[in-house]
């Protein structure tokens, strides 16, 4: 992308390729770029059937498989590229979600897990944890 002399604005030409972690963040598939990097480094993202590192370039037509929580897999086809943040509605136009719908067994399993968490899960605290409590919780979750 070239910078125009007036007001230093970028022109509207799309990039030829974009880093995978940047594209995942811009497309709102992950909340932050660092989350996208962690997922790529952890083997949770496949690009065209191969494990992908965060620096790998993404092109229009590529297929991504993202492993989400509890083993769910999201299949996404890249339809457009962007390396700058966009409004969420425009960001969703960067990809086509090809994830197959969940089977009735998967829906039943999710319902059972939800019911179990509501029945036997930890009770919700009366207030949000303060800074010291957040650090302690983070330390517990690391192991």
Buried (B, 14 or more C-beta within 10 A) or exposed (E): EEEEEEEEEEEEEEBEBBBBBBBBBBBBBBEEBEBBBBBBBEEBBBBEEEEBBBEBBBEEEBBBBBBEEEEEEBBBEBEBBBBEEBEEEBBBEBBEEEEEEEEEEEEEEEEEEEEEEEEEEEEEEEEEEEEEEEEEEEEEEEE
